[in-house]
């Protein structure tokens, strides 16, 4: 083994499993969330509580100072008091000592002093800045203070009780909380979507195959273990398709092989001299032929391999009912409405024909109803016949099962109509149930999922 191959083997990228994917996605989401919170704090700091140099307060103080310096001395005290606003107060003093402010070792503040001197157009102006800790106890409640010397050696004192520029504390807190919530919800939705998308594709592919055996394979994407599951599912889907194709070919051969002996048996019965024995033999041959044809039609049901398509279910029901009416049957369609459904129209039509035909055989009439809901559609076929005992309402869906007594066995069928109907509906994700009506008769209910 070469050194390069050995290094590739050792440094092989680890498989991305669902557990690692969740861990990496969660970690990435947390890092993104921290970054968004840091950015929101910067935004709030610059907008809701801007620095002193960006608040415009220095410019206002310089304007008041120039105004006082240009005014007569006698008017300065009154002008200074009038120049104040809720965020600060201004007072004029003829001498520095009259203000009662202490002397500081480092009176100037680094950024404000050059800006004030430039705005005042006095490079040598003396400026004293006080923080709450610099003030004596008897005036500590005044908060921040700023003293600016005028050109005639008088002073103007500005005092602010607190850092009031920008939004107040509660407003800033609410802004920070709102930004954190918005960023947290956004990151959570993105992370959840990133994790759930491969699983949603897998589930959608499985549901699609349940409705359509000819559905394409599911794309192999996602973490390693999910890809393995998709590969196994696609392999199973291919095996089922192969099995169905083999069964169809096998049953086609059986159809030919069984019909030929029955035909020969019927021909030989023609030479029997006893009329009663001949009639019985003909009856047995016809019954065997009917059972073979029904069984082959059941097992080789092309409706189950039909492609799914979007169609108007209400229109399909109306067409089936009209066909029965044209044949002279008493069939009523209640609550006709438009319903776009994605499924197999030929198979659903066969189910409806079977259920309506049963109702007509045993009751002479049928009522069809359609109910459309958000998650499913419901088709009801109602009759006024003898009904089915509750203990047998599930057994009638077993192949070749026929009820004796409550239903006339001479009405036809070999017991494969209801099993075929249930198989078609189940393969589309629905259900078929039977139950007796309180006012008499039977209700056959077909429920099909929407979407």
C-alpha positions as CSV (number, residue, x, y, z in Angstrom):
1,X,0.0,0.0,0.0
2,X,1.4,3.4,-1.0
3,X,1.8,6.2,1.5
4,X,-0.9,8.3,-0.4
5,X,-3.4,5.4,-0.2
6,X,-2.6,4.9,3.4
7,X,-3.2,8.6,4.2
8,X,-6.5,8.5,2.2
9,X,-7.6,5.5,4.2
10,X,-6.7,7.1,7.5
11,X,-8.1,10.5,6.6
12,X,-11.3,9.2,5.1
13,X,-14.2,11.4,5.7
14,X,-16.5,10.0,8.3
15,X,-20.0,9.0,7.3
16,X,-22.7,11.5,8.0
17,X,-25.4,9.6,9.9
18,X,-28.7,11.0,11.2
19,X,-27.2,11.4,14.7
20,X,-24.2,13.3,13.4
21,X,-26.4,15.3,11.1
22,X,-28.6,16.4,14.0
23,X,-25.6,17.2,16.1
24,X,-23.9,19.2,13.4
25,X,-27.2,21.0,12.5
26,X,-27.9,21.9,16.1
27,X,-24.3,23.1,16.6
28,X,-24.5,25.2,13.4
29,X,-27.8,26.6,14.4
30,X,-26.5,27.6,17.9
31,X,-23.5,29.3,16.3
32,X,-25.6,31.2,13.8
33,X,-28.0,32.2,16.7
34,X,-25.1,33.5,18.7
35,X,-23.9,35.5,15.7
36,X,-27.3,36.9,15.2
37,X,-27.6,37.9,18.8
38,X,-24.2,39.6,18.7
39,X,-25.3,41.5,15.6
40,X,-28.6,42.5,17.2
41,X,-26.8,43.8,20.3
42,X,-24.6,45.9,18.0
43,X,-27.7,47.1,16.2
44,X,-29.5,48.0,19.4
45,X,-26.3,49.6,20.7
46,X,-25.9,51.8,17.7
47,X,-29.6,52.7,17.2
48,X,-31.4,52.4,20.5
49,X,-28.5,53.7,22.6
50,X,-26.0,55.4,20.4
51,X,-22.6,56.7,21.7
52,X,-22.4,60.2,23.1
53,X,-20.6,61.5,20.0
54,X,-23.4,60.2,17.7
55,X,-26.3,61.4,19.8
56,X,-26.2,65.1,18.7
57,X,-25.9,66.3,22.3
58,X,-22.4,67.8,21.9
59,X,-23.6,69.9,19.0
60,X,-26.6,71.2,21.0
61,X,-24.3,72.2,23.9
62,X,-21.9,74.0,21.5
63,X,-24.9,75.9,20.0
64,X,-26.1,77.0,23.5
65,X,-22.5,78.0,24.5
66,X,-22.1,80.2,21.4
67,X,-25.5,81.8,22.0
68,X,-24.6,82.7,25.6
69,X,-21.3,84.1,24.5
70,X,-22.9,86.4,22.0
71,X,-25.6,87.6,24.5
72,X,-25.2,90.5,26.9
73,X,-24.0,89.5,30.4
74,X,-27.2,90.6,32.0
75,X,-29.3,88.2,29.9
76,X,-27.0,85.2,30.2
77,X,-28.5,83.6,33.4
78,X,-32.0,83.8,32.0
79,X,-31.0,82.5,28.6
80,X,-29.1,79.6,30.1
81,X,-32.1,78.5,32.1
82,X,-34.3,78.8,29.0
83,X,-31.9,76.8,26.9
84,X,-32.2,73.6,29.0
85,X,-34.5,70.7,28.0
86,X,-35.7,67.5,29.8
87,X,-32.4,65.8,29.1
88,X,-30.1,68.5,30.6
89,X,-30.0,71.9,32.4
90,X,-27.8,74.9,31.7
91,X,-26.6,77.6,34.2
92,X,-24.2,80.5,33.7
93,X,-21.7,81.6,36.3
94,X,-19.4,84.7,36.2
95,X,-16.6,82.8,37.8
96,X,-15.7,79.1,38.1
97,X,-15.7,79.2,41.9
98,X,-19.4,80.2,41.9
99,X,-20.4,76.8,40.4
100,X,-19.1,74.9,43.4
101,X,-17.6,72.2,41.2
102,X,-14.4,70.3,42.3
103,X,-11.2,70.5,40.4
104,X,-10.3,67.4,38.4
105,X,-6.9,65.9,37.7
106,X,-7.9,64.9,34.1
107,X,-10.9,67.2,33.4
108,X,-11.1,66.7,29.6
109,X,-12.8,63.8,27.9
110,X,-10.9,62.4,25.0
111,X,-13.4,62.6,22.2
112,X,-15.7,65.4,23.2
113,X,-13.1,68.1,23.9
114,X,-11.6,68.4,20.4
115,X,-15.1,68.4,18.9
116,X,-16.4,71.1,21.2
117,X,-13.3,73.3,20.6
118,X,-13.8,72.9,16.9
119,X,-17.4,73.7,17.1
120,X,-16.7,76.7,19.3
121,X,-13.8,77.8,17.1
122,X,-11.7,78.3,20.2
123,X,-8.8,75.8,20.2
124,X,-7.7,76.9,23.7
125,X,-11.1,76.8,25.4
126,X,-11.1,75.2,28.8
127,X,-13.6,72.3,29.2
128,X,-14.2,70.3,32.3
129,X,-16.2,67.0,32.2
130,X,-17.6,65.3,35.3
131,X,-18.9,61.8,35.8
132,X,-21.2,60.8,38.8
133,X,-18.1,59.4,40.6
134,X,-16.3,62.8,40.3
135,X,-19.0,64.9,42.0
136,X,-19.1,65.5,45.8
137,X,-21.8,64.0,47.9
138,X,-24.0,67.1,48.1
139,X,-24.3,67.3,44.3
140,X,-23.8,63.6,43.4
141,X,-27.5,63.3,42.3
142,X,-26.8,65.7,39.4
143,X,-25.3,62.8,37.4
144,X,-23.1,64.0,34.5
145,X,-21.8,67.6,34.3
146,X,-19.8,69.6,31.8
147,X,-18.3,73.1,32.3
148,X,-17.2,75.2,29.3
149,X,-15.2,78.5,29.7
150,X,-16.4,81.4,27.7
151,X,-14.0,84.0,26.1
152,X,-14.6,86.5,28.9
153,X,-13.6,83.9,31.6
154,X,-17.2,83.2,32.6
155,X,-18.5,79.6,32.7
156,X,-21.6,77.7,31.6
157,X,-22.5,74.5,33.5
158,X,-24.4,71.8,31.8
159,X,-25.8,69.0,34.0
160,X,-27.6,65.7,32.9
161,X,-29.2,63.5,35.6
162,X,-28.5,60.3,33.6
163,X,-27.5,59.0,30.3
164,X,-30.9,59.9,28.7
165,X,-30.0,60.0,25.0
166,X,-31.4,57.2,22.9
167,X,-34.2,54.9,24.1
168,X,-34.8,54.2,27.8
169,X,-33.9,50.9,29.4
170,X,-37.2,49.1,29.0
171,X,-37.5,50.0,25.4
172,X,-34.0,48.8,24.7
173,X,-34.7,45.5,26.5
174,X,-37.8,44.9,24.5
175,X,-36.0,45.6,21.3
176,X,-33.2,43.1,22.2
177,X,-35.8,40.5,23.2
178,X,-37.8,40.9,20.0
179,X,-34.6,40.6,17.9
180,X,-33.5,37.5,19.8
181,X,-37.0,35.9,19.4
182,X,-37.1,36.6,15.7
183,X,-33.6,35.3,15.1
184,X,-34.2,32.2,17.3
185,X,-37.5,31.3,15.5
186,X,-35.8,31.8,12.1
187,X,-32.8,29.6,12.9
188,X,-35.1,27.0,14.4
189,X,-37.3,26.8,11.3
190,X,-34.3,26.6,9.0
191,X,-32.6,23.9,11.1
192,X,-35.8,21.9,11.4
193,X,-36.5,22.2,7.6
194,X,-32.9,21.1,6.8
195,X,-33.3,18.0,9.1
196,X,-36.8,17.1,8.1
197,X,-36.5,17.5,4.3
198,X,-34.8,14.1,3.5
199,X,-37.3,12.3,5.8
200,X,-40.2,14.1,4.1
201,X,-39.0,13.0,0.7
202,X,-38.6,9.4,1.9
203,X,-42.2,9.4,3.4
204,X,-43.6,11.1,0.3
205,X,-41.9,8.5,-1.9
206,X,-43.3,5.7,0.2
207,X,-46.8,7.1,0.0
208,X,-46.5,7.6,-3.7
209,X,-45.5,4.0,-4.2
210,X,-48.5,2.9,-2.1
211,X,-50.8,4.6,-4.6
212,X,-48.8,3.9,-7.8
213,X,-46.7,0.7,-8.3
214,X,-45.1,2.4,-11.3
215,X,-43.8,5.3,-9.2
216,X,-40.1,6.2,-9.8
217,X,-37.5,5.2,-7.2
218,X,-36.9,7.6,-4.4
219,X,-33.8,9.8,-4.8
220,X,-30.9,8.6,-2.7
221,X,-30.0,11.7,-0.7
222,X,-29.5,12.5,3.0
223,X,-27.4,10.9,5.8
224,X,-25.7,7.5,5.4
225,X,-28.3,5.5,7.3
226,X,-31.2,7.2,5.6
227,X,-29.6,6.5,2.2
228,X,-29.3,2.9,3.2
229,X,-33.0,2.8,4.1
230,X,-33.9,4.5,0.8
231,X,-31.8,1.9,-1.1
232,X,-33.5,-0.9,0.7
233,X,-36.9,0.6,-0.1
234,X,-36.0,1.0,-3.7
235,X,-34.8,-2.6,-3.9
236,X,-38.0,-3.8,-2.3
237,X,-40.1,-1.7,-4.8
238,X,-38.2,-3.2,-7.7
239,X,-38.7,-6.7,-6.4
240,X,-42.4,-6.1,-6.0
241,X,-42.7,-4.8,-9.6
242,X,-40.8,-7.8,-10.8
243,X,-43.1,-10.1,-8.8
244,X,-46.2,-8.5,-10.2
245,X,-45.0,-8.8,-13.7
246,X,-44.1,-12.4,-13.2
247,X,-47.5,-13.1,-11.6
248,X,-49.3,-11.5,-14.5
249,X,-47.4,-13.6,-17.1
250,X,-48.0,-16.8,-15.0
251,X,-51.7,-16.1,-14.7
252,X,-52.0,-15.5,-18.4
253,X,-50.6,-19.0,-18.9
254,X,-52.9,-20.5,-16.3
255,X,-55.8,-18.9,-18.0
256,X,-55.0,-20.6,-21.3
257,X,-54.2,-24.0,-19.7
258,X,-57.4,-24.1,-17.5
259,X,-59.8,-23.0,-20.2
260,X,-58.7,-25.6,-22.7
261,X,-59.6,-28.7,-20.4
262,X,-62.9,-27.1,-19.5
263,X,-63.7,-26.7,-23.1
264,X,-62.8,-30.3,-23.9
265,X,-64.9,-31.4,-20.9
266,X,-67.9,-29.5,-22.2
267,X,-67.5,-31.0,-25.7
268,X,-67.3,-34.5,-24.2
269,X,-70.5,-33.8,-22.2
270,X,-72.3,-33.3,-25.5
271,X,-72.1,-37.0,-26.1
272,X,-73.8,-38.0,-22.9
273,X,-77.2,-39.6,-23.5
274,X,-78.7,-38.9,-20.0
275,X,-80.2,-35.4,-20.2
276,X,-80.2,-34.9,-16.4
277,X,-76.6,-35.9,-16.0
278,X,-75.7,-33.8,-19.0
279,X,-77.4,-30.7,-17.6
280,X,-75.7,-31.2,-14.2
281,X,-72.3,-31.6,-15.9
282,X,-72.9,-28.4,-18.0
283,X,-73.8,-26.5,-14.9
284,X,-70.7,-27.7,-13.1
285,X,-68.5,-26.8,-16.1
286,X,-70.1,-23.3,-16.4
287,X,-69.6,-22.7,-12.6
288,X,-66.0,-23.8,-12.9
289,X,-65.5,-21.6,-15.9
290,X,-67.0,-18.6,-14.1
291,X,-64.8,-19.2,-11.0
292,X,-61.7,-19.5,-13.2
293,X,-62.6,-16.3,-15.1
294,X,-63.4,-14.4,-11.9
295,X,-60.2,-15.6,-10.1
296,X,-58.0,-14.7,-13.1
297,X,-59.6,-11.3,-13.3
298,X,-59.1,-10.8,-9.6
299,X,-55.4,-11.8,-9.5
300,X,-54.6,-10.1,-12.9
301,X,-56.3,-6.9,-12.1
302,X,-54.8,-4.2,-14.4
303,X,-56.5,-1.5,-12.4
304,X,-54.1,-2.0,-9.6
305,X,-51.2,-1.2,-12.0
306,X,-52.9,1.9,-13.3
307,X,-51.0,5.2,-13.2
308,X,-52.3,7.8,-10.8
309,X,-53.7,11.0,-12.3
310,X,-55.8,14.0,-11.2
311,X,-59.5,13.7,-12.1
312,X,-62.9,14.9,-11.1
313,X,-64.2,12.4,-8.6
314,X,-67.7,13.9,-8.6
315,X,-67.8,13.8,-12.4
316,X,-66.7,10.1,-12.3
317,X,-69.5,9.3,-9.8
318,X,-72.1,11.1,-12.0
319,X,-70.9,9.1,-15.1
320,X,-71.2,5.8,-13.3
321,X,-74.7,6.6,-12.0
322,X,-75.8,7.8,-15.5
323,X,-74.6,4.5,-17.0
324,X,-76.8,2.6,-14.6
325,X,-79.7,4.9,-15.2
326,X,-79.3,4.3,-19.0
327,X,-79.6,0.6,-18.3
328,X,-82.9,1.1,-16.5
329,X,-81.6,0.8,-12.9
330,X,-82.9,3.0,-10.1
331,X,-79.8,4.8,-8.9
332,X,-79.8,8.3,-7.3
333,X,-76.7,10.5,-6.8
334,X,-77.1,12.9,-3.8
335,X,-75.0,15.9,-3.2
336,X,-73.1,16.0,-6.5
337,X,-70.1,18.3,-6.3
338,X,-66.8,18.9,-8.0
339,X,-63.8,17.2,-6.3
340,X,-60.3,17.0,-7.9
341,X,-58.7,13.8,-6.6
342,X,-55.4,12.3,-7.4
343,X,-55.8,8.5,-7.8
344,X,-56.6,5.7,-10.3
345,X,-59.9,6.5,-12.0
346,X,-60.4,3.1,-13.6
347,X,-59.9,1.3,-10.3
348,X,-62.2,3.6,-8.4
349,X,-64.8,3.2,-11.2
350,X,-64.6,-0.6,-10.9
351,X,-65.1,-0.3,-7.1
352,X,-68.2,1.9,-7.5
353,X,-69.7,-0.3,-10.2
354,X,-69.2,-3.4,-7.9
355,X,-70.8,-1.7,-4.9
356,X,-73.8,-0.3,-6.8
357,X,-74.3,-3.5,-8.7
358,X,-74.5,-5.4,-5.3
359,X,-77.0,-2.9,-4.0
360,X,-79.2,-3.3,-7.1
361,X,-79.0,-7.1,-6.9
362,X,-80.2,-7.3,-3.3
363,X,-82.3,-4.2,-2.9
364,X,-83.3,-3.1,-6.5
365,X,-82.2,0.4,-5.9
366,X,-79.1,2.4,-4.7
367,X,-78.3,5.9,-3.4
368,X,-74.8,7.3,-3.9
369,X,-73.5,10.1,-1.8
370,X,-70.2,12.1,-1.9
371,X,-68.7,13.9,1.0
372,X,-65.5,16.0,0.6
373,X,-63.5,16.9,3.7
374,X,-60.1,18.5,4.2
375,X,-58.2,15.2,4.7
376,X,-60.3,12.7,2.9
377,X,-63.3,12.0,0.6
378,X,-66.1,9.7,1.5
379,X,-68.3,7.8,-0.9
380,X,-71.4,6.1,0.5
381,X,-73.6,3.5,-1.4
382,X,-76.9,3.0,0.4
383,X,-79.6,0.4,-0.2
384,X,-82.8,-0.8,1.4
385,X,-82.0,-4.5,1.2
386,X,-81.8,-7.2,3.9
387,X,-78.4,-6.1,5.1
388,X,-75.6,-8.3,6.4
389,X,-75.3,-9.7,9.9
390,X,-72.6,-7.8,11.9
391,X,-70.6,-11.0,12.4
392,X,-70.3,-11.4,8.7
393,X,-69.6,-7.8,7.6
394,X,-65.8,-8.5,7.6
395,X,-65.9,-12.0,6.3
396,X,-67.5,-11.0,3.0
397,X,-64.2,-9.4,2.0
398,X,-62.5,-12.8,2.1
399,X,-62.0,-14.4,-1.4
400,X,-64.8,-16.8,-2.5
401,X,-66.9,-16.1,0.6
402,X,-70.6,-16.0,-0.1
403,X,-73.4,-15.5,2.4
404,X,-76.1,-18.1,2.5
405,X,-79.6,-17.2,3.6
406,X,-79.4,-13.5,4.0
407,X,-78.3,-13.1,0.4
408,X,-79.6,-15.2,-2.5
409,X,-76.7,-17.3,-3.9
410,X,-78.5,-17.4,-7.2
411,X,-78.0,-13.7,-7.8
412,X,-74.5,-14.4,-9.2
413,X,-70.9,-13.9,-8.3
414,X,-68.3,-16.2,-6.9
415,X,-67.3,-14.1,-3.9
416,X,-64.5,-12.0,-5.5
417,X,-66.2,-8.6,-6.1
418,X,-65.8,-7.2,-2.6
419,X,-62.3,-8.5,-2.1
420,X,-61.3,-7.0,-5.4
421,X,-62.9,-3.6,-4.4
422,X,-61.2,-3.6,-1.1
423,X,-57.8,-4.4,-2.6
424,X,-58.1,-1.5,-5.1
425,X,-59.1,0.9,-2.4
426,X,-56.4,-0.3,0.1
427,X,-53.7,0.2,-2.6
428,X,-54.7,3.8,-2.8
429,X,-54.5,4.3,1.0
430,X,-58.2,4.1,1.7
431,X,-60.7,1.8,3.3
432,X,-64.0,0.0,2.5
433,X,-66.4,-0.8,5.3
434,X,-69.9,-2.2,5.5
435,X,-72.6,-1.6,8.1
436,X,-76.3,-2.0,8.5
437,X,-78.4,1.2,8.5
438,X,-80.8,2.0,11.3
439,X,-83.7,2.5,9.0
440,X,-82.9,-0.8,7.2
441,X,-80.6,-1.7,4.4
442,X,-76.8,-1.7,4.0
443,X,-74.2,1.1,3.8
444,X,-71.0,0.6,1.9
445,X,-68.5,3.3,2.7
446,X,-65.4,4.1,0.8
447,X,-62.9,6.5,2.3
448,X,-60.0,7.8,0.3
449,X,-57.2,10.1,1.6
450,X,-56.7,13.6,0.0
451,X,-53.2,14.5,-1.1
